[in-house]
Amino acid sequence: MNILVIHGPNLNLLGKREPEIYGRLTLAEINSLIKNFASSKNARTRIFQSNCEGKLIDLIQKNSGWADWLVINPAAYTHYGYAIADAISATGLAAVEVHLTDIKKREAFRRKSVIAPVCRKQICGLGVQSYLKAVDFCCSSKKPRA
C-alpha cells in the first residue's frame, strides 16, 4: 500500500502556531508518527508540505501513479481550493481529508470543505490521531485501484 500524505499551508509552523489550538507537536514529529504507523501497517508513505496551492496540485498529479491513497490536510485551502479538489478528482486518487481540529466547531468560514466531496472520508478534531486514523482507514480499505 502506497500512501501520499500532503500538508497544506502554514502546517510547517506546527508546534509554534497557536499551540492551544493545533497542539505542540511539530510537523516533523507528526510526519515521524505517520511514517512509523504506516510502516507498522506495511504501507509506504511519501510526505510533503507546501504553502502554495499549485505545488500541492503538482504533488498530487506527480505522485498519482505511485499512490494508492491520498491523505490530505488542505488547511486553509479546505474552504476554497477547488483546483485541489479538481486534481484529486482528475487523478482518480482515493483520498481522505484530515484536520487536526474539528472544522465544524470552528469559525463559520472554516466549516465548509470543498475538498470533502472528492474524498472517501473526512477525519477531523482528533489532533495527530486524525492522520493515524486516516492511514488506518486506507490500510484497512480495499485497494482502490488495480
Rosetta constraint file for C-alpha pairs under 8 A:
AtomPair CA 1 CA 42 HARMONIC 7.10 0.50
AtomPair CA 1 CA 43 HARMONIC 4.72 0.50
AtomPair CA 1 CA 44 HARMONIC 6.23 0.50
AtomPair CA 1 CA 67 HARMONIC 7.85 0.50
AtomPair CA 1 CA 68 HARMONIC 6.30 0.50
AtomPair CA 1 CA 139 HARMONIC 6.95 0.50
AtomPair CA 1 CA 143 HARMONIC 7.73 0.50
AtomPair CA 2 CA 43 HARMONIC 5.75 0.50
AtomPair CA 2 CA 44 HARMONIC 4.84 0.50
AtomPair CA 2 CA 45 HARMONIC 5.86 0.50
AtomPair CA 2 CA 46 HARMONIC 7.97 0.50
AtomPair CA 2 CA 66 HARMONIC 6.84 0.50
AtomPair CA 2 CA 67 HARMONIC 4.87 0.50
AtomPair CA 2 CA 68 HARMONIC 5.19 0.50
AtomPair CA 2 CA 69 HARMONIC 6.57 0.50
AtomPair CA 3 CA 43 HARMONIC 6.96 0.50
AtomPair CA 3 CA 44 HARMONIC 6.10 0.50
AtomPair CA 3 CA 45 HARMONIC 4.82 0.50
AtomPair CA 3 CA 46 HARMONIC 6.57 0.50
AtomPair CA 3 CA 67 HARMONIC 5.43 0.50
AtomPair CA 3 CA 68 HARMONIC 5.99 0.50
AtomPair CA 3 CA 69 HARMONIC 4.88 0.50
AtomPair CA 3 CA 70 HARMONIC 5.77 0.50
AtomPair CA 3 CA 71 HARMONIC 7.04 0.50
AtomPair CA 3 CA 135 HARMONIC 7.67 0.50
AtomPair CA 3 CA 138 HARMONIC 7.87 0.50
AtomPair CA 4 CA 45 HARMONIC 5.69 0.50
AtomPair CA 4 CA 46 HARMONIC 4.98 0.50
AtomPair CA 4 CA 47 HARMONIC 6.07 0.50
AtomPair CA 4 CA 63 HARMONIC 7.34 0.50
AtomPair CA 4 CA 67 HARMONIC 5.76 0.50
AtomPair CA 4 CA 68 HARMONIC 7.85 0.50
AtomPair CA 4 CA 69 HARMONIC 6.18 0.50
AtomPair CA 4 CA 70 HARMONIC 4.77 0.50
AtomPair CA 4 CA 71 HARMONIC 6.13 0.50
AtomPair CA 5 CA 45 HARMONIC 6.95 0.50
AtomPair CA 5 CA 46 HARMONIC 6.09 0.50
AtomPair CA 5 CA 47 HARMONIC 4.63 0.50
AtomPair CA 5 CA 48 HARMONIC 6.35 0.50
AtomPair CA 5 CA 70 HARMONIC 5.90 0.50
AtomPair CA 5 CA 71 HARMONIC 4.73 0.50
AtomPair CA 5 CA 72 HARMONIC 5.77 0.50
AtomPair CA 6 CA 47 HARMONIC 5.88 0.50
AtomPair CA 6 CA 48 HARMONIC 5.00 0.50
AtomPair CA 6 CA 49 HARMONIC 5.71 0.50
AtomPair CA 6 CA 56 HARMONIC 7.37 0.50
AtomPair CA 6 CA 70 HARMONIC 7.54 0.50
AtomPair CA 6 CA 71 HARMONIC 6.36 0.50
AtomPair CA 6 CA 72 HARMONIC 4.79 0.50
AtomPair CA 6 CA 73 HARMONIC 6.29 0.50
AtomPair CA 6 CA 74 HARMONIC 7.59 0.50
AtomPair CA 7 CA 11 HARMONIC 6.41 0.50
AtomPair CA 7 CA 47 HARMONIC 7.89 0.50
AtomPair CA 7 CA 48 HARMONIC 6.20 0.50
AtomPair CA 7 CA 49 HARMONIC 4.49 0.50
AtomPair CA 7 CA 50 HARMONIC 6.66 0.50
AtomPair CA 7 CA 72 HARMONIC 6.07 0.50
AtomPair CA 7 CA 73 HARMONIC 4.98 0.50
AtomPair CA 7 CA 74 HARMONIC 6.18 0.50
AtomPair CA 7 CA 75 HARMONIC 7.35 0.50
AtomPair CA 8 CA 49 HARMONIC 5.80 0.50
AtomPair CA 8 CA 50 HARMONIC 5.55 0.50
AtomPair CA 8 CA 51 HARMONIC 5.84 0.50
AtomPair CA 8 CA 52 HARMONIC 7.78 0.50
AtomPair CA 8 CA 53 HARMONIC 7.91 0.50
AtomPair CA 8 CA 56 HARMONIC 7.40 0.50
AtomPair CA 8 CA 72 HARMONIC 7.78 0.50
AtomPair CA 8 CA 73 HARMONIC 5.86 0.50
AtomPair CA 8 CA 74 HARMONIC 4.59 0.50
AtomPair CA 8 CA 75 HARMONIC 5.15 0.50
AtomPair CA 8 CA 76 HARMONIC 7.41 0.50
AtomPair CA 8 CA 77 HARMONIC 7.27 0.50
AtomPair CA 9 CA 49 HARMONIC 7.45 0.50
AtomPair CA 9 CA 50 HARMONIC 5.85 0.50
AtomPair CA 9 CA 51 HARMONIC 3.84 0.50
AtomPair CA 9 CA 52 HARMONIC 6.86 0.50
AtomPair CA 9 CA 74 HARMONIC 7.33 0.50
AtomPair CA 9 CA 75 HARMONIC 6.00 0.50
AtomPair CA 9 CA 76 HARMONIC 6.71 0.50
AtomPair CA 9 CA 77 HARMONIC 7.75 0.50
AtomPair CA 10 CA 14 HARMONIC 7.54 0.50
AtomPair CA 10 CA 51 HARMONIC 6.29 0.50
AtomPair CA 10 CA 75 HARMONIC 7.69 0.50
AtomPair CA 11 CA 27 HARMONIC 6.71 0.50
AtomPair CA 11 CA 49 HARMONIC 7.40 0.50
AtomPair CA 11 CA 75 HARMONIC 7.52 0.50
AtomPair CA 12 CA 26 HARMONIC 7.68 0.50
AtomPair CA 12 CA 27 HARMONIC 5.83 0.50
AtomPair CA 12 CA 49 HARMONIC 7.04 0.50
AtomPair CA 13 CA 17 HARMONIC 5.42 0.50
AtomPair CA 13 CA 26 HARMONIC 7.28 0.50
AtomPair CA 13 CA 27 HARMONIC 7.33 0.50
AtomPair CA 14 CA 18 HARMONIC 7.98 0.50
AtomPair CA 14 CA 19 HARMONIC 7.43 0.50
AtomPair CA 14 CA 22 HARMONIC 6.92 0.50
AtomPair CA 14 CA 23 HARMONIC 7.43 0.50
AtomPair CA 14 CA 24 HARMONIC 6.95 0.50
AtomPair CA 14 CA 25 HARMONIC 6.43 0.50
AtomPair CA 14 CA 26 HARMONIC 4.79 0.50
AtomPair CA 14 CA 27 HARMONIC 5.61 0.50
AtomPair CA 15 CA 19 HARMONIC 5.91 0.50
AtomPair CA 15 CA 22 HARMONIC 7.59 0.50
AtomPair CA 15 CA 23 HARMONIC 6.33 0.50
AtomPair CA 15 CA 24 HARMONIC 4.16 0.50
AtomPair CA 15 CA 25 HARMONIC 4.87 0.50
AtomPair CA 15 CA 26 HARMONIC 4.43 0.50
AtomPair CA 15 CA 27 HARMONIC 7.41 0.50
AtomPair CA 16 CA 24 HARMONIC 7.06 0.50
AtomPair CA 16 CA 26 HARMONIC 7.71 0.50
AtomPair CA 17 CA 22 HARMONIC 7.19 0.50
AtomPair CA 18 CA 22 HARMONIC 6.08 0.50
AtomPair CA 18 CA 23 HARMONIC 7.50 0.50
AtomPair CA 19 CA 23 HARMONIC 4.32 0.50
AtomPair CA 19 CA 24 HARMONIC 5.16 0.50
AtomPair CA 20 CA 24 HARMONIC 7.87 0.50
AtomPair CA 21 CA 101 HARMONIC 7.26 0.50
AtomPair CA 22 CA 100 HARMONIC 6.41 0.50
AtomPair CA 22 CA 101 HARMONIC 6.79 0.50
AtomPair CA 22 CA 127 HARMONIC 7.13 0.50
AtomPair CA 23 CA 127 HARMONIC 7.26 0.50
AtomPair CA 25 CA 29 HARMONIC 5.97 0.50
AtomPair CA 25 CA 30 HARMONIC 6.50 0.50
AtomPair CA 26 CA 30 HARMONIC 6.28 0.50
AtomPair CA 27 CA 31 HARMONIC 6.01 0.50
AtomPair CA 28 CA 32 HARMONIC 6.18 0.50
AtomPair CA 29 CA 33 HARMONIC 6.33 0.50
AtomPair CA 30 CA 34 HARMONIC 6.21 0.50
AtomPair CA 30 CA 128 HARMONIC 6.57 0.50
AtomPair CA 31 CA 35 HARMONIC 6.08 0.50
AtomPair CA 31 CA 47 HARMONIC 7.21 0.50
AtomPair CA 32 CA 36 HARMONIC 6.08 0.50
AtomPair CA 33 CA 37 HARMONIC 6.00 0.50
AtomPair CA 34 CA 38 HARMONIC 5.97 0.50
AtomPair CA 34 CA 131 HARMONIC 6.90 0.50
AtomPair CA 34 CA 132 HARMONIC 6.23 0.50
AtomPair CA 34 CA 135 HARMONIC 7.72 0.50
AtomPair CA 35 CA 39 HARMONIC 5.99 0.50
AtomPair CA 35 CA 44 HARMONIC 7.69 0.50
AtomPair CA 35 CA 45 HARMONIC 6.39 0.50
AtomPair CA 36 CA 40 HARMONIC 6.24 0.50
AtomPair CA 37 CA 41 HARMONIC 6.58 0.50
AtomPair CA 37 CA 132 HARMONIC 6.90 0.50
AtomPair CA 37 CA 135 HARMONIC 7.89 0.50
AtomPair CA 38 CA 42 HARMONIC 6.37 0.50
AtomPair CA 38 CA 43 HARMONIC 4.99 0.50
AtomPair CA 38 CA 44 HARMONIC 6.53 0.50
AtomPair CA 38 CA 45 HARMONIC 7.06 0.50
AtomPair CA 38 CA 135 HARMONIC 6.46 0.50
AtomPair CA 38 CA 136 HARMONIC 7.77 0.50
AtomPair CA 39 CA 43 HARMONIC 5.21 0.50
AtomPair CA 39 CA 44 HARMONIC 6.35 0.50
AtomPair CA 41 CA 136 HARMONIC 7.73 0.50
AtomPair CA 41 CA 139 HARMONIC 6.83 0.50
AtomPair CA 43 CA 139 HARMONIC 7.27 0.50
AtomPair CA 49 CA 56 HARMONIC 7.80 0.50
AtomPair CA 50 CA 55 HARMONIC 6.54 0.50
AtomPair CA 50 CA 56 HARMONIC 6.40 0.50
AtomPair CA 51 CA 55 HARMONIC 7.97 0.50
AtomPair CA 52 CA 56 HARMONIC 6.52 0.50
AtomPair CA 53 CA 57 HARMONIC 6.36 0.50
AtomPair CA 53 CA 77 HARMONIC 7.58 0.50
AtomPair CA 53 CA 81 HARMONIC 7.66 0.50
AtomPair CA 53 CA 84 HARMONIC 7.31 0.50
AtomPair CA 54 CA 58 HARMONIC 6.16 0.50
AtomPair CA 55 CA 59 HARMONIC 6.10 0.50
AtomPair CA 56 CA 60 HARMONIC 6.29 0.50
AtomPair CA 56 CA 84 HARMONIC 7.28 0.50
AtomPair CA 57 CA 61 HARMONIC 6.23 0.50
AtomPair CA 57 CA 83 HARMONIC 7.42 0.50
AtomPair CA 57 CA 84 HARMONIC 5.71 0.50
AtomPair CA 57 CA 87 HARMONIC 6.06 0.50
AtomPair CA 58 CA 62 HARMONIC 5.85 0.50
AtomPair CA 59 CA 63 HARMONIC 5.94 0.50
AtomPair CA 60 CA 64 HARMONIC 5.80 0.50
AtomPair CA 60 CA 87 HARMONIC 6.78 0.50
AtomPair CA 60 CA 88 HARMONIC 6.95 0.50
AtomPair CA 60 CA 91 HARMONIC 7.78 0.50
AtomPair CA 61 CA 87 HARMONIC 6.84 0.50
AtomPair CA 61 CA 91 HARMONIC 6.56 0.50
AtomPair CA 63 CA 67 HARMONIC 5.99 0.50
AtomPair CA 64 CA 68 HARMONIC 7.72 0.50
AtomPair CA 64 CA 91 HARMONIC 6.22 0.50
AtomPair CA 64 CA 93 HARMONIC 6.47 0.50
AtomPair CA 67 CA 93 HARMONIC 7.55 0.50
AtomPair CA 68 CA 93 HARMONIC 6.83 0.50
AtomPair CA 68 CA 94 HARMONIC 6.94 0.50
AtomPair CA 68 CA 143 HARMONIC 6.92 0.50
AtomPair CA 68 CA 144 HARMONIC 6.59 0.50
AtomPair CA 68 CA 145 HARMONIC 6.71 0.50
AtomPair CA 69 CA 93 HARMONIC 6.01 0.50
AtomPair CA 69 CA 94 HARMONIC 5.03 0.50
AtomPair CA 69 CA 95 HARMONIC 5.65 0.50
AtomPair CA 69 CA 96 HARMONIC 7.80 0.50
AtomPair CA 69 CA 138 HARMONIC 6.59 0.50
AtomPair CA 69 CA 144 HARMONIC 7.65 0.50
AtomPair CA 70 CA 93 HARMONIC 6.44 0.50
AtomPair CA 70 CA 94 HARMONIC 6.14 0.50
AtomPair CA 70 CA 95 HARMONIC 4.50 0.50
AtomPair CA 70 CA 96 HARMONIC 6.27 0.50
AtomPair CA 71 CA 95 HARMONIC 5.73 0.50
AtomPair CA 71 CA 96 HARMONIC 4.87 0.50
AtomPair CA 71 CA 97 HARMONIC 6.01 0.50
AtomPair CA 71 CA 98 HARMONIC 6.97 0.50
AtomPair CA 71 CA 131 HARMONIC 7.55 0.50
AtomPair CA 71 CA 134 HARMONIC 6.72 0.50
AtomPair CA 71 CA 135 HARMONIC 7.34 0.50
AtomPair CA 72 CA 95 HARMONIC 7.23 0.50
AtomPair CA 72 CA 96 HARMONIC 6.29 0.50
AtomPair CA 72 CA 97 HARMONIC 5.03 0.50
AtomPair CA 72 CA 98 HARMONIC 5.96 0.50
AtomPair CA 73 CA 78 HARMONIC 7.91 0.50
AtomPair CA 73 CA 97 HARMONIC 5.83 0.50
AtomPair CA 73 CA 98 HARMONIC 4.91 0.50
AtomPair CA 73 CA 99 HARMONIC 5.70 0.50
AtomPair CA 74 CA 78 HARMONIC 5.13 0.50
AtomPair CA 74 CA 81 HARMONIC 7.96 0.50
AtomPair CA 74 CA 97 HARMONIC 7.54 0.50
AtomPair CA 74 CA 98 HARMONIC 7.88 0.50
AtomPair CA 74 CA 115 HARMONIC 7.93 0.50
AtomPair CA 75 CA 99 HARMONIC 7.27 0.50
AtomPair CA 76 CA 80 HARMONIC 7.74 0.50
AtomPair CA 76 CA 110 HARMONIC 7.86 0.50
AtomPair CA 77 CA 81 HARMONIC 4.49 0.50
AtomPair CA 77 CA 84 HARMONIC 7.98 0.50
AtomPair CA 78 CA 110 HARMONIC 7.83 0.50
AtomPair CA 78 CA 112 HARMONIC 7.56 0.50
AtomPair CA 78 CA 113 HARMONIC 5.03 0.50
AtomPair CA 78 CA 114 HARMONIC 5.97 0.50
AtomPair CA 78 CA 115 HARMONIC 5.87 0.50
AtomPair CA 79 CA 109 HARMONIC 7.37 0.50
AtomPair CA 79 CA 110 HARMONIC 6.43 0.50
AtomPair CA 79 CA 111 HARMONIC 7.77 0.50
AtomPair CA 79 CA 112 HARMONIC 5.78 0.50
AtomPair CA 79 CA 113 HARMONIC 4.94 0.50
AtomPair CA 79 CA 114 HARMONIC 5.65 0.50
AtomPair CA 79 CA 115 HARMONIC 7.71 0.50
AtomPair CA 80 CA 113 HARMONIC 7.64 0.50
AtomPair CA 80 CA 114 HARMONIC 6.25 0.50
AtomPair CA 81 CA 85 HARMONIC 6.49 0.50
AtomPair CA 81 CA 114 HARMONIC 6.61 0.50
AtomPair CA 81 CA 115 HARMONIC 7.09 0.50
AtomPair CA 82 CA 86 HARMONIC 6.08 0.50
AtomPair CA 82 CA 114 HARMONIC 6.32 0.50
AtomPair CA 82 CA 115 HARMONIC 7.22 0.50
AtomPair CA 83 CA 87 HARMONIC 6.19 0.50
AtomPair CA 84 CA 88 HARMONIC 6.32 0.50
AtomPair CA 84 CA 115 HARMONIC 7.34 0.50
AtomPair CA 85 CA 89 HARMONIC 6.18 0.50
AtomPair CA 85 CA 114 HARMONIC 6.92 0.50
AtomPair CA 85 CA 115 HARMONIC 5.13 0.50
AtomPair CA 85 CA 118 HARMONIC 6.32 0.50
AtomPair CA 86 CA 90 HARMONIC 5.84 0.50
AtomPair CA 87 CA 91 HARMONIC 6.06 0.50
AtomPair CA 88 CA 92 HARMONIC 6.19 0.50
AtomPair CA 88 CA 93 HARMONIC 5.79 0.50
AtomPair CA 88 CA 94 HARMONIC 7.88 0.50
AtomPair CA 88 CA 95 HARMONIC 7.46 0.50
AtomPair CA 88 CA 118 HARMONIC 6.82 0.50
AtomPair CA 89 CA 93 HARMONIC 6.93 0.50
AtomPair CA 89 CA 118 HARMONIC 6.11 0.50
AtomPair CA 94 CA 119 HARMONIC 6.65 0.50
AtomPair CA 94 CA 120 HARMONIC 6.61 0.50
AtomPair CA 94 CA 144 HARMONIC 6.35 0.50
AtomPair CA 95 CA 118 HARMONIC 7.33 0.50
AtomPair CA 95 CA 119 HARMONIC 4.71 0.50
AtomPair CA 95 CA 120 HARMONIC 5.80 0.50
AtomPair CA 95 CA 121 HARMONIC 7.27 0.50
AtomPair CA 96 CA 119 HARMONIC 5.34 0.50
AtomPair CA 96 CA 120 HARMONIC 5.78 0.50
AtomPair CA 96 CA 121 HARMONIC 4.98 0.50
AtomPair CA 96 CA 122 HARMONIC 5.74 0.50
AtomPair CA 96 CA 123 HARMONIC 7.46 0.50
AtomPair CA 96 CA 134 HARMONIC 6.31 0.50
AtomPair CA 97 CA 115 HARMONIC 7.28 0.50
AtomPair CA 97 CA 116 HARMONIC 6.49 0.50
AtomPair CA 97 CA 119 HARMONIC 6.43 0.50
AtomPair CA 97 CA 121 HARMONIC 6.37 0.50
AtomPair CA 97 CA 122 HARMONIC 4.66 0.50
AtomPair CA 97 CA 123 HARMONIC 6.29 0.50
AtomPair CA 97 CA 134 HARMONIC 7.99 0.50
AtomPair CA 98 CA 122 HARMONIC 5.80 0.50
AtomPair CA 98 CA 123 HARMONIC 4.86 0.50
AtomPair CA 98 CA 124 HARMONIC 5.47 0.50
AtomPair CA 98 CA 130 HARMONIC 5.93 0.50
AtomPair CA 98 CA 131 HARMONIC 6.31 0.50
AtomPair CA 98 CA 134 HARMONIC 7.21 0.50
AtomPair CA 99 CA 103 HARMONIC 7.34 0.50
AtomPair CA 99 CA 123 HARMONIC 6.50 0.50
AtomPair CA 99 CA 124 HARMONIC 4.49 0.50
AtomPair CA 99 CA 125 HARMONIC 6.34 0.50
AtomPair CA 99 CA 126 HARMONIC 7.78 0.50
AtomPair CA 99 CA 127 HARMONIC 7.36 0.50
AtomPair CA 99 CA 130 HARMONIC 6.48 0.50
AtomPair CA 99 CA 131 HARMONIC 7.87 0.50
AtomPair CA 100 CA 124 HARMONIC 5.80 0.50
AtomPair CA 100 CA 125 HARMONIC 5.26 0.50
AtomPair CA 100 CA 126 HARMONIC 5.80 0.50
AtomPair CA 100 CA 127 HARMONIC 4.07 0.50
AtomPair CA 100 CA 128 HARMONIC 6.18 0.50
AtomPair CA 100 CA 129 HARMONIC 7.98 0.50
AtomPair CA 100 CA 130 HARMONIC 6.24 0.50
AtomPair CA 101 CA 124 HARMONIC 5.73 0.50
AtomPair CA 101 CA 125 HARMONIC 3.88 0.50
AtomPair CA 101 CA 126 HARMONIC 6.51 0.50
AtomPair CA 101 CA 127 HARMONIC 6.21 0.50
AtomPair CA 102 CA 106 HARMONIC 6.76 0.50
AtomPair CA 102 CA 124 HARMONIC 4.99 0.50
AtomPair CA 102 CA 125 HARMONIC 3.73 0.50
AtomPair CA 102 CA 126 HARMONIC 7.53 0.50
AtomPair CA 103 CA 107 HARMONIC 7.80 0.50
AtomPair CA 103 CA 110 HARMONIC 5.75 0.50
AtomPair CA 103 CA 111 HARMONIC 5.16 0.50
AtomPair CA 103 CA 124 HARMONIC 6.94 0.50
AtomPair CA 103 CA 125 HARMONIC 7.22 0.50
AtomPair CA 104 CA 110 HARMONIC 7.26 0.50
AtomPair CA 104 CA 111 HARMONIC 4.68 0.50
AtomPair CA 104 CA 112 HARMONIC 7.75 0.50
AtomPair CA 105 CA 111 HARMONIC 7.24 0.50
AtomPair CA 106 CA 110 HARMONIC 6.15 0.50
AtomPair CA 106 CA 111 HARMONIC 6.60 0.50
AtomPair CA 107 CA 111 HARMONIC 6.85 0.50
AtomPair CA 108 CA 112 HARMONIC 7.98 0.50
AtomPair CA 113 CA 117 HARMONIC 7.93 0.50
AtomPair CA 115 CA 119 HARMONIC 6.81 0.50
AtomPair CA 116 CA 120 HARMONIC 7.82 0.50
AtomPair CA 116 CA 121 HARMONIC 7.27 0.50
AtomPair CA 116 CA 122 HARMONIC 6.43 0.50
AtomPair CA 123 CA 130 HARMONIC 5.61 0.50
AtomPair CA 123 CA 131 HARMONIC 7.91 0.50
AtomPair CA 123 CA 133 HARMONIC 7.59 0.50
AtomPair CA 123 CA 134 HARMONIC 6.90 0.50
AtomPair CA 124 CA 130 HARMONIC 5.75 0.50
AtomPair CA 125 CA 130 HARMONIC 6.93 0.50
AtomPair CA 126 CA 130 HARMONIC 4.97 0.50
AtomPair CA 127 CA 131 HARMONIC 7.91 0.50
AtomPair CA 128 CA 132 HARMONIC 6.75 0.50
AtomPair CA 129 CA 133 HARMONIC 5.86 0.50
AtomPair CA 130 CA 134 HARMONIC 6.19 0.50
AtomPair CA 131 CA 135 HARMONIC 6.27 0.50
AtomPair CA 132 CA 136 HARMONIC 6.12 0.50
AtomPair CA 133 CA 137 HARMONIC 6.03 0.50
AtomPair CA 134 CA 138 HARMONIC 6.23 0.50
AtomPair CA 135 CA 139 HARMONIC 6.17 0.50
AtomPair CA 136 CA 140 HARMONIC 6.00 0.50
AtomPair CA 137 CA 141 HARMONIC 5.96 0.50
AtomPair CA 138 CA 142 HARMONIC 7.98 0.50
